[in-house]
C-alpha cells in the first residue's frame, strides 16, 4: 500500500489530498505541518492521518508532496535531505512531488544533494472542486509505475497533462495564476450588470454561469475562441459595442501582460 504524505496543509495540498479519495482504493494519506493543529484539522476533514514532523514524513512516506511556498521550500528540503539520501542509498527512495513555483527538478535535486526521483506539478485552485488543471513533469529517476500512480492520484483533482518541464513556468503564469484573473473578470462582469440595474446576487450568478458556459464551449466544440466570439457578434449589435469598449481599454493586451508578469515572477522564484 502506497503511503502519501503531504508536507503543508494549505489550500492546494488539501485540495489534492481531498480529491485523491475519489480515485484511490487504498486511502493511505497523511498530513504534516509546522502548525500541527492545522495538519490535524486538514486530516480530520478527509479522515486522513497526521505525522508529527517532516522527518517522520520522509522516513515513512512513499510519495512526499511538498505543498509549501517557494520561499519555505529550501528549509524543508534541508531538513529532510539526510533521511531522503539515506533511503535512496538503501533502495527505498521516496518520490518528492513539488508544486513550488519556479523550483526546477534539478534545483530540488541539488538542494537535497542527491538524484532522488522528483515530480514537479503545477495545479490550480479549481482542484478544490475537482476541476483543476494540473501540469506534471517527472525526472528520469521516477519509475513508469510511480509516474502512473501519481497521475492517477491527481486525476481526482482535475485534468492532468504530462508535459516537458521547460514549459512549467509558463503554465504557472497561465493556469496557476489564471483563476485569479478570471475571478477579477467575473467580478467586473457582475459590476457591469449592477451598473445596468441588476440586483447584485443575480448579476454575480449570471456572470459566473456565462464564464462557465463560454469555457465549456471552448473545451467541447473544438472551435477557436475567435470563431465562437464571431457567433455572438452581430453587425451593429450589442456585443460588438461591448467588444469595442474592451479594446479601447486594451483588454487583450492587458491580459497577455498579466500572464507574462506571472510567468516572469515564477522564473524569479526559481
C-alpha positions in Angstrom: 0.0 0.0 0.0 1.5 3.3 -1.1 1.8 5.9 1.7 1.3 9.5 0.6 2.3 12.3 3.0 1.7 16.0 2.3 4.1 18.4 3.9 1.9 21.5 4.2 -1.9 21.6 4.7 -2.8 24.8 2.9 -5.5 25.1 0.2 -3.6 23.4 -2.6 -2.2 20.5 -0.7 -5.5 19.9 1.0 -7.3 20.1 -2.4 -5.1 17.4 -4.0 -5.3 15.1 -1.0 -9.1 15.5 -0.7 -9.8 14.7 -4.3 -7.5 11.8 -4.4 -10.1 10.0 -2.3 -12.4 9.8 -5.3 -9.8 7.7 -7.3 -7.8 5.7 -4.7 -8.9 2.4 -3.4 -6.3 2.5 -0.6 -6.6 5.8 1.1 -3.3 5.9 3.0 -2.8 9.7 3.2 -1.2 11.8 5.9 -0.5 15.5 6.6 2.2 17.2 8.4 2.6 21.0 9.0 4.6 23.4 11.1 1.3 24.3 12.6 0.3 20.8 14.0 -3.3 22.0 14.7 -3.7 22.9 11.1 -2.5 19.5 10.0 -4.9 17.8 12.3 -7.8 19.9 11.0 -7.0 19.1 7.4 -6.6 15.4 8.2 -9.9 15.3 10.2 -11.8 16.8 7.3 -10.9 13.9 5.0 -10.3 11.1 7.5 -6.5 11.1 6.8 -3.7 10.6 9.3 -1.1 13.0 10.8 2.7 12.9 11.0 4.3 14.7 13.9 7.2 16.1 11.9 8.7 16.4 8.4 11.4 13.9 9.5 8.7 11.3 10.3 7.1 12.0 7.0 10.2 11.5 4.9 11.1 8.4 6.9 7.9 6.7 6.2 6.3 8.1 3.0 6.4 6.6 -0.4 5.3 9.9 -2.0 6.2 13.2 -0.3 4.1 16.1 -1.6 5.9 19.4 -0.9 2.9 21.7 -0.6 4.8 24.7 0.8 5.6 28.2 -0.5 8.7 28.5 -2.7 10.3 30.7 0.0 9.8 27.9 2.6 11.0 25.0 0.4 14.8 25.5 1.0 14.4 25.0 4.7 12.1 21.9 4.2 14.5 20.3 1.8 17.5 21.0 4.0 15.6 19.3 6.9 14.5 16.2 5.1 17.6 15.7 2.8 19.7 13.5 5.1 17.0 10.9 5.6 15.9 11.1 2.0 19.5 10.4 0.9 19.8 7.5 3.3 16.7 5.9 2.0 17.9 6.5 -1.5 21.1 4.6 -0.8 19.1 1.8 0.7 17.0 1.4 -2.4 13.8 2.7 -0.8 13.9 6.3 -2.0 10.7 8.4 -1.6 9.4 10.3 -4.6 9.3 14.0 -3.9 6.4 15.8 -5.6 6.8 19.6 -5.6 4.3 22.2 -6.5 6.6 25.2 -5.7 6.5 27.8 -8.4 9.8 28.3 -10.1 11.7 25.4 -8.5 13.0 23.1 -11.2 13.6 19.4 -10.7 17.4 20.0 -11.0 17.3 22.7 -8.3 15.4 20.3 -5.9 17.9 17.5 -6.5 20.8 20.0 -6.0 19.2 21.1 -2.7 19.0 17.5 -1.3 22.4 16.7 -2.9 21.1 13.5 -4.5 19.4 12.5 -7.8 16.2 11.5 -6.0 13.1 10.8 -8.0 11.3 14.1 -8.3 8.0 15.0 -9.8 7.1 18.7 -10.5 3.5 19.7 -10.7 1.6 22.9 -11.2 -2.0 22.6 -10.1 -4.5 25.5 -9.7 -7.2 26.3 -7.1 -10.2 24.8 -9.0 -8.6 21.5 -7.9 -10.5 22.2 -4.7 -13.7 21.1 -6.5 -12.1 18.6 -8.8 -12.0 21.0 -11.8 -8.3 21.8 -11.7 -5.7 22.0 -14.5 -2.5 20.2 -13.4 0.7 20.1 -15.4 3.1 17.3 -14.5 6.8 16.6 -15.3 8.9 13.8 -13.9 12.6 13.3 -13.6 14.2 10.3 -15.3 14.6 8.7 -11.8 10.8 8.3 -11.4 9.7 4.8 -12.5 7.0 4.4 -15.0 4.9 2.7 -12.3 5.3 5.6 -9.9 4.7 8.3 -12.6 1.4 6.5 -13.5 0.4 6.2 -9.8 0.9 10.0 -9.3 -1.1 10.8 -12.4 -3.9 8.5 -11.2 -3.7 10.1 -7.8 -4.1 13.6 -9.3 -6.9 12.6 -11.7 -9.5 13.2 -8.9 -8.5 16.9 -8.8 -9.0 17.7 -12.5 -7.2 17.3 -15.8 -3.6 16.1 -15.6 -1.4 17.0 -18.5 2.1 15.4 -18.8 4.5 18.0 -20.3 8.1 18.9 -20.8 9.4 20.7 -17.7 10.7 23.6 -19.7 7.1 24.8 -20.1 6.3 24.7 -16.4 6.9 28.4 -15.6 4.6 29.4 -18.5 1.9 27.1 -17.1 2.4 28.8 -13.7 1.7 32.2 -15.3 -1.3 30.9 -17.3 -3.3 28.3 -15.4 -1.6 28.6 -12.0 -2.3 32.3 -11.6 -5.1 32.4 -14.2 -8.0 31.7 -11.9 -7.4 35.0 -10.1 -7.6 36.8 -13.4 -10.8 35.0 -14.2 -12.3 35.9 -10.8 -11.5 39.6 -11.5 -13.3 39.3 -14.8 -16.3 37.7 -13.2 -16.4 40.4 -10.6 -16.2 43.1 -13.2 -18.9 41.5 -15.3 -21.1 41.4 -12.3 -20.3 45.0 -11.5 -21.4 45.9 -15.1 -24.6 44.1 -14.5 -25.2 46.0 -11.3 -24.5 49.3 -13.2 -27.1 48.2 -15.7 -29.7 47.7 -13.0 -29.4 44.0 -12.0 -29.5 43.0 -8.3 -26.1 42.0 -7.1 -26.9 38.3 -6.5 -28.4 38.0 -9.9 -25.6 39.8 -11.6 -23.0 37.5 -10.0 -24.9 34.4 -10.8 -25.3 35.4 -14.5 -21.6 36.4 -14.8 -20.3 33.2 -13.3 -22.6 31.0 -15.4 -21.7 33.0 -18.5 -18.0 32.3 -18.0 -18.6 28.7 -17.1 -20.7 28.1 -20.2 -18.3 30.0 -22.5 -15.3 27.9 -21.2 -17.3 24.7 -21.8 -18.0 25.9 -25.4 -14.2 26.2 -26.0 -13.5 22.8 -24.5 -16.3 20.9 -26.1 -16.9 22.5 -29.5 -13.4 22.3 -30.9 -13.7 25.8 -32.3 -11.3 28.7 -32.0 -12.4 31.3 -29.4 -12.4 33.9 -32.2 -14.9 31.8 -34.1 -17.1 31.4 -31.1 -16.8 35.2 -30.5 -18.0 35.9 -34.0 -21.0 33.6 -33.5 -22.2 36.1 -30.8 -21.2 39.3 -32.6 -23.9 40.7 -35.0 -23.1 43.7 -37.2 -24.1 46.9 -35.3 -25.3 44.9 -32.3 -24.8 45.0 -28.6 -21.8 42.6 -28.5 -19.6 44.4 -30.9 -20.3 47.6 -29.0 -19.0 45.9 -25.8 -16.0 44.4 -27.6 -15.1 47.9 -28.9 -15.2 49.2 -25.3 -12.9 46.3 -24.2 -10.4 47.0 -26.9 -10.4 50.7 -26.1 -9.1 49.6 -22.7 -6.5 47.3 -24.3 -8.3 44.3 -22.8 -6.5 41.5 -24.7 -3.1 43.2 -24.4 -3.6 43.7 -20.6 -4.5 40.0 -20.1 -1.4 39.0 -22.1 0.7 41.2 -19.9 -0.8 39.7 -16.7 0.2 36.2 -17.8 3.6 37.4 -18.8 4.2 39.1 -15.5 3.2 36.0 -13.6 5.5 33.9 -15.8 8.4 36.2 -15.2 7.7 36.1 -11.4 7.7 32.3 -11.5 11.2 32.3 -13.1 12.4 34.8 -10.5 11.2 32.5 -7.7 13.4 29.8 -9.2 
